Amino acid sequence: DICLNGAAARKVHKGDKIIIVAYATYNDAELENYKPTVVLVDDENGITDVIEKI
């Protein structure tokens, strides 16, 4: 489930497309092997692509 709070909760409606972003803090050692992942989905939230090379 995705739950929106605050101002976003008043602007988004069921069926709207949204972008979800996650942030984190890493030290230099953790970044050596870090690889971001982007997951693309279709209108039914089925995974259409997973991008791991950014």
C-alpha angles and dihedrals in degrees: 000000000000116000123190122201135185122012093348091061090063095048103044124075133190108282096027118130115240137184116227118204127183123200129197141169119240134181122226094264092053092049093058091078101023117126120178119224126212118196118199120199137190128234091281092050092252113148110255100172141001115207117197100160109079 
